Amino acid sequence: MDIHKELELQDCPYCGGPGLLEEEHGWCFYAMCLDCGSQTAHFEYKSPDERPEAAKKAANLWNIGKVIRANAGD
């Protein structure tokens, strides 16, 4: 199963840039904006069976706009 092809990400809720689902060294997923760097929380997984659910959670948060803005001080 190719998680990256199965899950669709909407554009960034802050800047409208493209979203990307990232996997961090085989332990978590998060979604981020390629333009401004905003991102979701990280969703950890401990086994291959938990991996798809972690990716789905990250994609869902991104798509409903629950992201951390990279330049919050601006």
All heavy atoms as a GROMACS GRO file, in nm:
protein
  577
    1MET      N    1   0.083  -0.118   0.000
    1MET     CA    2   0.000   0.000   0.000
    1MET      C    3   0.088   0.125   0.000
    1MET      O    4   0.174   0.141   0.085
    1MET     CB    5  -0.088  -0.004   0.125
    1MET     CG    6  -0.163   0.123   0.150
    1MET     SD    7  -0.274   0.103   0.289
    1MET     CE    8  -0.228   0.244   0.384
    2ASP      N    9   0.066   0.214  -0.098
    2ASP     CA   10   0.139   0.339  -0.104
    2ASP      C   11   0.054   0.449  -0.040
    2ASP      O   12  -0.037   0.504  -0.103
    2ASP     CB   13   0.175   0.374  -0.247
    2ASP     CG   14   0.267   0.494  -0.255
    2ASP    OD1   15   0.289   0.562  -0.152
    2ASP    OD2   16   0.317   0.521  -0.365
    3ILE      N   17   0.083   0.479   0.084
    3ILE     CA   18   0.006   0.576   0.161
    3ILE      C   19   0.002   0.711   0.092
    3ILE      O   20  -0.100   0.778   0.091
    3ILE     CB   21   0.064   0.587   0.303
    3ILE    CG1   22   0.037   0.458   0.381
    3ILE    CG2   23   0.008   0.707   0.377
    3ILE    CD1   24   0.105   0.448   0.513
    4HIS      N   25   0.114   0.753   0.035
    4HIS     CA   26   0.122   0.885  -0.027
    4HIS      C   27   0.028   0.899  -0.147
    4HIS      O   28  -0.018   1.009  -0.175
    4HIS     CB   29   0.267   0.915  -0.066
    4HIS     CG   30   0.358   0.918   0.052
    4HIS    ND1   31   0.367   1.025   0.136
    4HIS    CD2   32   0.444   0.826   0.100
    4HIS    CE1   33   0.454   1.001   0.232
    4HIS    NE2   34   0.502   0.879   0.212
    5LYS      N   35   0.000   0.790  -0.216
    5LYS     CA   36  -0.092   0.796  -0.330
    5LYS      C   37  -0.237   0.784  -0.286
    5LYS      O   38  -0.326   0.831  -0.355
    5LYS     CB   39  -0.058   0.686  -0.430
    5LYS     CG   40   0.071   0.712  -0.504
    5LYS     CD   41   0.099   0.604  -0.605
    5LYS     CE   42   0.230   0.633  -0.676
    5LYS     NZ   43   0.264   0.528  -0.773
    6GLU      N   44  -0.261   0.719  -0.174
    6GLU     CA   45  -0.398   0.695  -0.129
    6GLU      C   46  -0.459   0.813  -0.053
    6GLU      O   47  -0.580   0.829  -0.053
    6GLU     CB   48  -0.403   0.571  -0.040
    6GLU     CG   49  -0.384   0.443  -0.116
    6GLU     CD   50  -0.411   0.321  -0.033
    6GLU    OE1   51  -0.486   0.330   0.066
    6GLU    OE2   52  -0.356   0.215  -0.066
    7LEU      N   53  -0.376   0.894   0.011
    7LEU     CA   54  -0.428   1.005   0.091
    7LEU      C   55  -0.408   1.137   0.016
    7LEU      O   56  -0.299   1.167  -0.030
    7LEU     CB   57  -0.355   1.011   0.225
    7LEU     CG   58  -0.373   0.889   0.315
    7LEU    CD1   59  -0.285   0.900   0.437
    7LEU    CD2   60  -0.519   0.872   0.354
    8GLU      N   61  -0.515   1.213   0.006
    8GLU     CA   62  -0.510   1.340  -0.063
    8GLU      C   63  -0.503   1.454   0.039
    8GLU      O   64  -0.576   1.455   0.137
    8GLU     CB   65  -0.634   1.357  -0.150
    8GLU     CG   66  -0.631   1.481  -0.235
    8GLU     CD   67  -0.749   1.488  -0.329
    8GLU    OE1   68  -0.797   1.383  -0.373
    8GLU    OE2   69  -0.793   1.600  -0.357
    9LEU      N   70  -0.414   1.548   0.015
    9LEU     CA   71  -0.400   1.664   0.102
    9LEU      C   72  -0.451   1.789   0.030
    9LEU      O   73  -0.420   1.811  -0.088
    9LEU     CB   74  -0.255   1.687   0.142
    9LEU     CG   75  -0.189   1.579   0.226
    9LEU    CD1   76  -0.045   1.617   0.256
    9LEU    CD2   77  -0.265   1.556   0.355
   10GLN      N   78  -0.526   1.868   0.103
   10GLN     CA   79  -0.571   1.996   0.048
   10GLN      C   80  -0.457   2.096   0.054
   10GLN      O   81  -0.352   2.070   0.112
   10GLN     CB   82  -0.690   2.046   0.129
   10GLN     CG   83  -0.810   1.955   0.119
   10GLN     CD   84  -0.925   2.002   0.206
   10GLN    OE1   85  -0.920   2.105   0.271
   10GLN    NE2   86  -1.032   1.924   0.207
   11ASP      N   87  -0.480   2.212  -0.006
   11ASP     CA   88  -0.380   2.318   0.000
   11ASP      C   89  -0.368   2.373   0.142
   11ASP      O   90  -0.459   2.360   0.224
   11ASP     CB   91  -0.418   2.432  -0.095
   11ASP     CG   92  -0.409   2.389  -0.242
   11ASP    OD1   93  -0.334   2.294  -0.272
   11ASP    OD2   94  -0.478   2.451  -0.324
   12CYS      N   95  -0.256   2.436   0.171
   12CYS     CA   96  -0.228   2.492   0.303
   12CYS      C   97  -0.338   2.590   0.345
   12CYS      O   98  -0.374   2.679   0.267
   12CYS     CB   99  -0.093   2.562   0.300
   12CYS     SG  100  -0.049   2.643   0.456
   13PRO      N  101  -0.387   2.578   0.468
   13PRO     CA  102  -0.491   2.670   0.514
   13PRO      C  103  -0.438   2.812   0.539
   13PRO      O  104  -0.516   2.906   0.548
   13PRO     CB  105  -0.540   2.606   0.645
   13PRO     CG  106  -0.430   2.517   0.689
   13PRO     CD  107  -0.358   2.473   0.566
   14TYR      N  108  -0.308   2.831   0.546
   14TYR     CA  109  -0.251   2.964   0.567
   14TYR      C  110  -0.214   3.035   0.438
   14TYR      O  111  -0.251   3.149   0.416
   14TYR     CB  112  -0.127   2.957   0.657
   14TYR     CG  113  -0.161   2.929   0.800
   14TYR    CD1  114  -0.125   2.810   0.859
   14TYR    CD2  115  -0.231   3.021   0.877
   14TYR    CE1  116  -0.157   2.782   0.990
   14TYR    CE2  117  -0.265   2.994   1.008
   14TYR     CZ  118  -0.227   2.875   1.064
   14TYR     OH  119  -0.259   2.848   1.194
   15CYS      N  120  -0.138   2.966   0.352
   15CYS     CA  121  -0.086   3.036   0.234
   15CYS      C  122  -0.138   2.980   0.102
   15CYS      O  123  -0.111   3.037  -0.002
   15CYS     CB  124   0.067   3.033   0.236
   15CYS     SG  125   0.139   2.873   0.191
   16GLY      N  126  -0.206   2.866   0.105
   16GLY     CA  127  -0.257   2.806  -0.017
   16GLY      C  128  -0.155   2.720  -0.092
   16GLY      O  129  -0.181   2.673  -0.201
   17GLY      N  130  -0.038   2.701  -0.031
   17GLY     CA  131   0.066   2.620  -0.094
   17GLY      C  132   0.034   2.472  -0.090
   17GLY      O  133  -0.060   2.429  -0.023
   18PRO      N  134   0.113   2.392  -0.160
   18PRO     CA  135   0.087   2.248  -0.164
   18PRO      C  136   0.124   2.178  -0.034
   18PRO      O  137   0.225   2.211   0.029
   18PRO     CB  138   0.176   2.199  -0.278
   18PRO     CG  139   0.286   2.300  -0.287
   18PRO     CD  140   0.226   2.431  -0.244
   19GLY      N  141   0.042   2.084   0.007
   19GLY     CA  142   0.069   2.004   0.126
   19GLY      C  143   0.146   1.879   0.090
   19GLY      O  144   0.134   1.825  -0.020
   20LEU      N  145   0.226   1.831   0.184
   20LEU     CA  146   0.306   1.711   0.164
   20LEU      C  147   0.298   1.626   0.289
   20LEU      O  148   0.316   1.677   0.400
   20LEU     CB  149   0.451   1.748   0.136
   20LEU     CG  150   0.550   1.633   0.122
   20LEU    CD1  151   0.523   1.557  -0.008
   20LEU    CD2  152   0.692   1.686   0.121
   21LEU      N  153   0.272   1.498   0.272
   21LEU     CA  154   0.272   1.403   0.384
   21LEU      C  155   0.414   1.351   0.401
   21LEU      O  156   0.471   1.294   0.309
   21LEU     CB  157   0.175   1.288   0.356
   21LEU     CG  158   0.154   1.189   0.470
   21LEU    CD1  159   0.091   1.257   0.591
   21LEU    CD2  160   0.065   1.075   0.422
   22GLU      N  161   0.471   1.374   0.518
   22GLU     CA  162   0.609   1.335   0.545
   22GLU      C  163   0.614   1.223   0.647
   22GLU      O  164   0.536   1.219   0.741
   22GLU     CB  165   0.686   1.454   0.602
   22GLU     CG  166   0.723   1.558   0.500
   22GLU     CD  167   0.842   1.515   0.419
   22GLU    OE1  168   0.953   1.519   0.472
   22GLU    OE2  169   0.822   1.477   0.302
   23GLU      N  170   0.711   1.133   0.629
   23GLU     CA  171   0.737   1.026   0.725
   23GLU      C  172   0.874   1.051   0.785
   23GLU      O  173   0.972   1.069   0.712
   23GLU     CB  174   0.732   0.890   0.657
   23GLU     CG  175   0.741   0.775   0.754
   23GLU     CD  176   0.710   0.642   0.688
   23GLU    OE1  177   0.704   0.634   0.564
   23GLU    OE2  178   0.693   0.545   0.762
   24GLU      N  179   0.881   1.056   0.914
   24GLU     CA  180   1.004   1.091   0.986
   24GLU      C  181   1.078   0.966   1.031
   24GLU      O  182   1.045   0.907   1.134
   24GLU     CB  183   0.970   1.180   1.106
   24GLU     CG  184   1.087   1.239   1.177
   24GLU     CD  185   1.153   1.351   1.098
   24GLU    OE1  186   1.084   1.420   1.022
   24GLU    OE2  187   1.274   1.369   1.116
   25HIS      N  188   1.175   0.923   0.956
   25HIS     CA  189   1.266   0.814   0.991
   25HIS      C  190   1.197   0.688   1.043
   25HIS      O  191   1.244   0.625   1.138
   25HIS     CB  192   1.370   0.862   1.092
   25HIS     CG  193   1.451   0.976   1.043
   25HIS    ND1  194   1.542   0.966   0.941
   25HIS    CD2  195   1.451   1.107   1.080
   25HIS    CE1  196   1.597   1.084   0.919
   25HIS    NE2  197   1.544   1.172   1.001
   26GLY      N  198   1.083   0.655   0.986
   26GLY     CA  199   1.015   0.530   1.021
   26GLY      C  200   0.951   0.525   1.158
   26GLY      O  201   0.931   0.418   1.213
   27TRP      N  202   0.914   0.642   1.214
   27TRP     CA  203   0.847   0.638   1.345
   27TRP      C  204   0.724   0.727   1.354
   27TRP      O  205   0.643   0.713   1.443
   27TRP     CB  206   0.943   0.670   1.458
   27TRP     CG  207   0.988   0.814   1.463
   27TRP    CD1  208   1.094   0.868   1.397
   27TRP    CD2  209   0.928   0.920   1.536
   27TRP    NE1  210   1.102   1.002   1.423
   27TRP    CE2  211   1.002   1.036   1.510
   27TRP    CE3  212   0.819   0.929   1.622
   27TRP    CZ2  213   0.971   1.162   1.566
   27TRP    CZ3  214   0.788   1.052   1.677
   27TRP    CH2  215   0.863   1.167   1.649
   28CYS      N  216   0.706   0.822   1.260
   28CYS     CA  217   0.588   0.908   1.266
   28CYS      C  218   0.557   0.969   1.130
   28CYS      O  219   0.640   0.969   1.039
   28CYS     CB  220   0.607   1.018   1.369
   28CYS     SG  221   0.712   1.154   1.315
   29PHE      N  222   0.436   1.022   1.119
   29PHE     CA  223   0.391   1.098   1.002
   29PHE      C  224   0.347   1.236   1.048
   29PHE      O  225   0.298   1.255   1.160
   29PHE     CB  226   0.270   1.030   0.936
   29PHE     CG  227   0.305   0.922   0.841
   29PHE    CD1  228   0.297   0.789   0.880
   29PHE    CD2  229   0.344   0.950   0.711
   29PHE    CE1  230   0.327   0.687   0.792
   29PHE    CE2  231   0.376   0.849   0.623
   29PHE     CZ  232   0.367   0.717   0.663
   30TYR      N  233   0.361   1.332   0.958
   30TYR     CA  234   0.303   1.465   0.974
   30TYR      C  235   0.283   1.522   0.834
   30TYR      O  236   0.341   1.474   0.737
   30TYR     CB  237   0.391   1.556   1.059
   30TYR     CG  238   0.528   1.586   1.001
   30TYR    CD1  239   0.551   1.700   0.928
   30TYR    CD2  240   0.634   1.498   1.020
   30TYR    CE1  241   0.677   1.727   0.875
   30TYR    CE2  242   0.760   1.523   0.969
   30TYR     CZ  243   0.779   1.638   0.896
   30TYR     OH  244   0.904   1.663   0.843
   31ALA      N  245   0.199   1.623   0.823
   31ALA     CA  246   0.178   1.692   0.696
   31ALA      C  247   0.235   1.831   0.708
   31ALA      O  248   0.231   1.892   0.816
   31ALA     CB  249   0.030   1.697   0.662
   32MET      N  250   0.289   1.882   0.597
   32MET     CA  251   0.348   2.016   0.600
   32MET      C  252   0.327   2.086   0.467
   32MET      O  253   0.303   2.023   0.365
   32MET     CB  254   0.495   2.010   0.633
   32MET     CG  255   0.582   1.949   0.526
   32MET     SD  256   0.758   1.960   0.563
   32MET     CE  257   0.786   2.134   0.542
   33CYS      N  258   0.339   2.218   0.471
   33CYS     CA  259   0.329   2.301   0.352
   33CYS      C  260   0.467   2.317   0.290
   33CYS      O  261   0.564   2.351   0.359
   33CYS     CB  262   0.272   2.438   0.387
   33CYS     SG  263   0.265   2.551   0.246
   34LEU      N  264   0.476   2.296   0.160
   34LEU     CA  265   0.603   2.311   0.090
   34LEU      C  266   0.643   2.458   0.074
   34LEU      O  267   0.759   2.487   0.051
   34LEU     CB  268   0.596   2.244  -0.047
   34LEU     CG  269   0.586   2.093  -0.044
   34LEU    CD1  270   0.564   2.039  -0.185
   34LEU    CD2  271   0.711   2.032   0.017
   35ASP      N  272   0.547   2.550   0.087
   35ASP     CA  273   0.578   2.691   0.070
   35ASP      C  274   0.612   2.762   0.201
   35ASP      O  275   0.715   2.825   0.213
   35ASP     CB  276   0.463   2.764   0.001
   35ASP     CG  277   0.452   2.728  -0.146
   35ASP    OD1  278   0.546   2.669  -0.202
   35ASP    OD2  279   0.347   2.759  -0.206
   36CYS      N  280   0.524   2.751   0.302
   36CYS     CA  281   0.545   2.829   0.425
   36CYS      C  282   0.597   2.746   0.542
   36CYS      O  283   0.635   2.802   0.644
   36CYS     CB  284   0.418   2.904   0.464
   36CYS     SG  285   0.286   2.800   0.533
   37GLY      N  286   0.594   2.613   0.531
   37GLY     CA  287   0.647   2.528   0.637
   37GLY      C  288   0.551   2.495   0.750
   37GLY      O  289   0.587   2.426   0.844
   38SER      N  290   0.426   2.544   0.742
   38SER     CA  291   0.328   2.507   0.844
   38SER      C  292   0.312   2.356   0.846
   38SER      O  293   0.330   2.290   0.744
   38SER     CB  294   0.193   2.573   0.812
   38SER     OG  295   0.205   2.713   0.820
   39GLN      N  296   0.278   2.301   0.964
   39GLN     CA  297   0.267   2.156   0.973
   39GLN      C  298   0.171   2.112   1.082
   39GLN      O  299   0.132   2.190   1.168
   39GLN     CB  300   0.403   2.093   0.996
   39GLN     CG  301   0.473   2.134   1.122
   39GLN     CD  302   0.610   2.072   1.133
   39GLN    OE1  303   0.623   1.959   1.180
   39GLN    NE2  304   0.712   2.143   1.089
   40THR      N  305   0.134   1.984   1.074
   40THR     CA  306   0.048   1.924   1.175
   40THR      C  307   0.135   1.871   1.289
   40THR      O  308   0.258   1.870   1.281
   40THR     CB  309  -0.031   1.805   1.118
   40THR    OG1  310   0.060   1.701   1.081
   40THR    CG2  311  -0.116   1.844   0.999
   41ALA      N  312   0.067   1.820   1.389
   41ALA     CA  313   0.136   1.745   1.494
   41ALA      C  314   0.192   1.617   1.431
   41ALA      O  315   0.153   1.577   1.322
   41ALA     CB  316   0.037   1.709   1.605
   42HIS      N  317   0.284   1.555   1.500
   42HIS     CA  318   0.344   1.429   1.456
   42HIS      C  319   0.263   1.313   1.514
   42HIS      O  320   0.229   1.315   1.632
   42HIS     CB  321   0.489   1.418   1.503
   42HIS     CG  322   0.579   1.515   1.436
   42HIS    ND1  323   0.569   1.651   1.451
   42HIS    CD2  324   0.682   1.495   1.352
   42HIS    CE1  325   0.662   1.710   1.380
   42HIS    NE2  326   0.732   1.617   1.318
   43PHE      N  327   0.236   1.212   1.430
   43PHE     CA  328   0.161   1.095   1.474
   43PHE      C  329   0.253   0.974   1.470
   43PHE      O  330   0.291   0.926   1.364
   43PHE     CB  331   0.037   1.073   1.388
   43PHE     CG  332  -0.068   1.176   1.415
   43PHE    CD1  333  -0.071   1.294   1.342
   43PHE    CD2  334  -0.158   1.158   1.518
   43PHE    CE1  335  -0.165   1.391   1.369
   43PHE    CE2  336  -0.253   1.255   1.546
   43PHE     CZ  337  -0.256   1.372   1.471
   44GLU      N  338   0.286   0.926   1.588
   44GLU     CA  339   0.381   0.816   1.605
   44GLU      C  340   0.315   0.682   1.577
   44GLU      O  341   0.197   0.662   1.603
   44GLU     CB  342   0.430   0.820   1.750
   44GLU     CG  343   0.543   0.728   1.780
   44GLU     CD  344   0.594   0.746   1.922
   44GLU    OE1  345   0.586   0.857   1.976
   44GLU    OE2  346   0.641   0.646   1.978
   45TYR      N  347   0.395   0.590   1.524
   45TYR     CA  348   0.352   0.451   1.511
   45TYR      C  349   0.467   0.361   1.555
   45TYR      O  350   0.583   0.397   1.546
   45TYR     CB  351   0.306   0.418   1.368
   45TYR     CG  352   0.412   0.434   1.261
   45TYR    CD1  353   0.495   0.328   1.227
   45TYR    CD2  354   0.429   0.554   1.195
   45TYR    CE1  355   0.591   0.342   1.128
   45TYR    CE2  356   0.525   0.570   1.096
   45TYR     CZ  357   0.605   0.464   1.063
   45TYR     OH  358   0.700   0.478   0.966
   46LYS      N  359   0.429   0.244   1.607
   46LYS     CA  360   0.530   0.152   1.662
   46LYS      C  361   0.541   0.022   1.585
   46LYS      O  362   0.629  -0.057   1.613
   46LYS     CB  363   0.498   0.125   1.809
   46LYS     CG  364   0.510   0.250   1.891
   46LYS     CD  365   0.482   0.226   2.036
   46LYS     CE  366   0.483   0.357   2.102
   46LYS     NZ  367   0.504   0.396   2.217
   47SER      N  368   0.451   0.001   1.489
   47SER     CA  369   0.455  -0.122   1.411
   47SER      C  370   0.404  -0.091   1.270
   47SER      O  371   0.336   0.009   1.249
   47SER     CB  372   0.369  -0.230   1.475
   47SER     OG  373   0.232  -0.199   1.460
   48PRO      N  374   0.435  -0.177   1.175
   48PRO     CA  375   0.383  -0.157   1.039
   48PRO      C  376   0.230  -0.153   1.033
   48PRO      O  377   0.174  -0.085   0.949
   48PRO     CB  378   0.438  -0.277   0.962
   48PRO     CG  379   0.562  -0.316   1.036
   48PRO     CD  380   0.531  -0.288   1.181
   49ASP      N  381   0.165  -0.224   1.124
   49ASP     CA  382   0.019  -0.224   1.126
   49ASP      C  383  -0.038  -0.088   1.167
   49ASP      O  384  -0.147  -0.051   1.125
   49ASP     CB  385  -0.034  -0.331   1.222
   49ASP     CG  386  -0.008  -0.472   1.172
   49ASP    OD1  387   0.012  -0.489   1.049
   49ASP    OD2  388  -0.006  -0.565   1.255
   50GLU      N  389   0.034  -0.013   1.250
   50GLU     CA  390  -0.010   0.118   1.296
   50GLU      C  391   0.023   0.230   1.197
   50GLU      O  392  -0.030   0.340   1.207
   50GLU     CB  393   0.054   0.151   1.431
   50GLU     CG  394   0.010   0.061   1.543
   50GLU     CD  395   0.083   0.089   1.674
   50GLU    OE1  396   0.177   0.172   1.674
   50GLU    OE2  397   0.047   0.028   1.775
   51ARG      N  398   0.111   0.202   1.103
   51ARG     CA  399   0.160   0.304   1.010
   51ARG      C  400   0.049   0.372   0.929
   51ARG      O  401   0.043   0.496   0.922
   51ARG     CB  402   0.263   0.240   0.917
   51ARG     CG  403   0.333   0.334   0.826
   51ARG     CD  404   0.445   0.261   0.748
   51ARG     NE  405   0.509   0.350   0.656
   51ARG     CZ  406   0.478   0.358   0.527
   51ARG    NH1  407   0.387   0.277   0.476
   51ARG    NH2  408   0.540   0.445   0.450
   52PRO      N  409  -0.043   0.298   0.864
   52PRO     CA  410  -0.148   0.365   0.786
   52PRO      C  411  -0.237   0.456   0.869
   52PRO      O  412  -0.276   0.564   0.824
   52PRO     CB  413  -0.229   0.250   0.727
   52PRO     CG  414  -0.140   0.131   0.733
   52PRO     CD  415  -0.051   0.152   0.852
   53GLU      N  416  -0.268   0.416   0.991
   53GLU     CA  417  -0.354   0.498   1.076
   53GLU      C  418  -0.285   0.628   1.114
   53GLU      O  419  -0.348   0.735   1.119
   53GLU     CB  420  -0.395   0.420   1.201
   53GLU     CG  421  -0.498   0.491   1.286
   53GLU     CD  422  -0.630   0.517   1.215
   53GLU    OE1  423  -0.669   0.441   1.123
   53GLU    OE2  424  -0.698   0.615   1.252
   54ALA      N  425  -0.156   0.624   1.142
   54ALA     CA  426  -0.081   0.746   1.174
   54ALA      C  427  -0.082   0.842   1.055
   54ALA      O  428  -0.102   0.963   1.072
   54ALA     CB  429   0.062   0.711   1.213
   55ALA      N  430  -0.065   0.789   0.935
   55ALA     CA  431  -0.068   0.873   0.814
   55ALA      C  432  -0.206   0.934   0.795
   55ALA      O  433  -0.218   1.053   0.761
   55ALA     CB  434  -0.028   0.790   0.694
   56LYS      N  435  -0.310   0.857   0.816
   56LYS     CA  436  -0.448   0.907   0.801
   56LYS      C  437  -0.477   1.018   0.900
   56LYS      O  438  -0.542   1.117   0.867
   56LYS     CB  439  -0.548   0.794   0.817
   56LYS     CG  440  -0.551   0.698   0.702
   56LYS     CD  441  -0.648   0.584   0.728
   56LYS     CE  442  -0.636   0.478   0.622
   56LYS     NZ  443  -0.717   0.360   0.652
   57LYS      N  444  -0.429   1.005   1.023
   57LYS     CA  445  -0.452   1.108   1.124
   57LYS      C  446  -0.383   1.239   1.086
   57LYS      O  447  -0.441   1.347   1.100
   57LYS     CB  448  -0.403   1.060   1.261
   57LYS     CG  449  -0.492   0.956   1.323
   57LYS     CD  450  -0.436   0.911   1.457
   57LYS     CE  451  -0.523   0.806   1.521
   57LYS     NZ  452  -0.469   0.759   1.649
   58ALA      N  453  -0.262   1.230   1.036
   58ALA     CA  454  -0.189   1.350   0.994
   58ALA      C  455  -0.260   1.417   0.877
   58ALA      O  456  -0.279   1.539   0.876
   58ALA     CB  457  -0.046   1.316   0.959
   59ALA      N  458  -0.302   1.338   0.779
   59ALA     CA  459  -0.372   1.392   0.663
   59ALA      C  460  -0.504   1.456   0.703
   59ALA      O  461  -0.541   1.564   0.654
   59ALA     CB  462  -0.395   1.283   0.559
   60ASN      N  463  -0.576   1.392   0.794
   60ASN     CA  464  -0.704   1.446   0.838
   60ASN      C  465  -0.687   1.581   0.908
   60ASN      O  466  -0.761   1.675   0.881
   60ASN     CB  467  -0.775   1.346   0.930
   60ASN     CG  468  -0.911   1.397   0.973
   60ASN    OD1  469  -0.996   1.428   0.890
   60ASN    ND2  470  -0.932   1.408   1.104
   61LEU      N  471  -0.590   1.591   0.998
   61LEU     CA  472  -0.567   1.719   1.066
   61LEU      C  473  -0.533   1.829   0.966
   61LEU      O  474  -0.581   1.942   0.977
   61LEU     CB  475  -0.453   1.707   1.167
   61LEU     CG  476  -0.486   1.662   1.306
   61LEU    CD1  477  -0.367   1.683   1.400
   61LEU    CD2  478  -0.606   1.732   1.364
   62TRP      N  479  -0.450   1.796   0.869
   62TRP     CA  480  -0.414   1.893   0.766
   62TRP      C  481  -0.539   1.940   0.691
   62TRP      O  482  -0.560   2.059   0.672
   62TRP     CB  483  -0.314   1.832   0.669
   62TRP     CG  484  -0.274   1.926   0.561
   62TRP    CD1  485  -0.328   1.935   0.436
   62TRP    CD2  486  -0.176   2.029   0.570
   62TRP    NE1  487  -0.268   2.035   0.366
   62TRP    CE2  488  -0.174   2.094   0.447
   62TRP    CE3  489  -0.088   2.070   0.670
   62TRP    CZ2  490  -0.088   2.200   0.419
   62TRP    CZ3  491  -0.002   2.175   0.642
   62TRP    CH2  492  -0.003   2.239   0.519
   63ASN      N  493  -0.620   1.845   0.650
   63ASN     CA  494  -0.735   1.876   0.567
   63ASN      C  495  -0.844   1.954   0.641
   63ASN      O  496  -0.923   2.023   0.577
   63ASN     CB  497  -0.792   1.750   0.503
   63ASN     CG  498  -0.701   1.696   0.396
   63ASN    OD1  499  -0.620   1.768   0.339
   63ASN    ND2  500  -0.714   1.567   0.368
   64ILE      N  501  -0.847   1.946   0.773
   64ILE     CA  502  -0.945   2.026   0.848
   64ILE      C  503  -0.883   2.155   0.901
   64ILE      O  504  -0.948   2.231   0.972
   64ILE     CB  505  -1.012   1.946   0.962
   64ILE    CG1  506  -0.912   1.903   1.069
   64ILE    CG2  507  -1.089   1.827   0.906
   64ILE    CD1  508  -0.977   1.841   1.192
   65GLY      N  509  -0.757   2.180   0.867
   65GLY     CA  510  -0.693   2.307   0.900
   65GLY      C  511  -0.631   2.316   1.038
   65GLY      O  512  -0.599   2.425   1.085
   66LYS      N  513  -0.608   2.203   1.102
   66LYS     CA  514  -0.546   2.203   1.235
   66LYS      C  515  -0.394   2.193   1.219
   66LYS      O  516  -0.336   2.086   1.231
   66LYS     CB  517  -0.597   2.086   1.319
   66LYS     CG  518  -0.745   2.091   1.345
   66LYS     CD  519  -0.779   2.197   1.445
   66LYS     CE  520  -0.927   2.191   1.478
   66LYS     NZ  521  -0.965   2.292   1.570
   67VAL      N  522  -0.333   2.307   1.189
   67VAL     CA  523  -0.189   2.310   1.163
   67VAL      C  524  -0.122   2.415   1.249
   67VAL      O  525  -0.186   2.507   1.299
   67VAL     CB  526  -0.159   2.337   1.013
   67VAL    CG1  527  -0.220   2.230   0.926
   67VAL    CG2  528  -0.206   2.473   0.971
   68ILE      N  529   0.008   2.400   1.264
   68ILE     CA  530   0.090   2.496   1.337
   68ILE      C  531   0.158   2.583   1.232
   68ILE      O  532   0.228   2.532   1.145
   68ILE     CB  533   0.195   2.424   1.422
   68ILE    CG1  534   0.128   2.330   1.521
   68ILE    CG2  535   0.286   2.523   1.493
   68ILE    CD1  536   0.221   2.230   1.583
   69ARG      N  537   0.137   2.711   1.243
   69ARG     CA  538   0.198   2.802   1.147
   69ARG      C  539   0.344   2.819   1.180
   69ARG      O  540   0.381   2.847   1.293
   69ARG     CB  541   0.126   2.936   1.149
   69ARG     CG  542   0.169   3.024   1.037
   69ARG     CD  543   0.076   3.138   1.019
   69ARG     NE  544   0.122   3.218   0.907
   69ARG     CZ  545   0.057   3.319   0.861
   69ARG    NH1  546  -0.056   3.354   0.914
   69ARG    NH2  547   0.105   3.388   0.760
   70ALA      N  548   0.428   2.804   1.082
   70ALA     CA  549   0.573   2.809   1.102
   70ALA      C  550   0.621   2.946   1.148
   70ALA      O  551   0.713   2.958   1.226
   70ALA     CB  552   0.645   2.769   0.974
   71ASN      N  553   0.557   3.052   1.100
   71ASN     CA  554   0.601   3.186   1.135
   71ASN      C  555   0.497   3.254   1.224
   71ASN      O  556   0.451   3.363   1.194
   71ASN     CB  557   0.628   3.268   1.010
   71ASN     CG  558   0.508   3.273   0.916
   71ASN    OD1  559   0.411   3.201   0.935
   71ASN    ND2  560   0.514   3.355   0.815
   72ALA      N  561   0.466   3.191   1.336
   72ALA     CA  562   0.360   3.239   1.425
   72ALA      C  563   0.387   3.378   1.479
   72ALA      O  564   0.295   3.451   1.514
   72ALA     CB  565   0.341   3.141   1.541
   73GLY      N  566   0.510   3.422   1.487
   73GLY     CA  567   0.543   3.553   1.541
   73GLY      C  568   0.521   3.667   1.443
   73GLY      O  569   0.529   3.784   1.479
   74ASP      N  570   0.495   3.637   1.318
   74ASP     CA  571   0.475   3.742   1.218
   74ASP      C  572   0.337   3.800   1.222
   74ASP      O  573   0.242   3.744   1.259
   74ASP     CB  574   0.501   3.687   1.076
   74ASP     CG  575   0.648   3.650   1.056
   74ASP    OD1  576   0.730   3.690   1.140
   74ASP    OD2  577   0.677   3.583   0.956
   0.00000   0.00000   0.00000
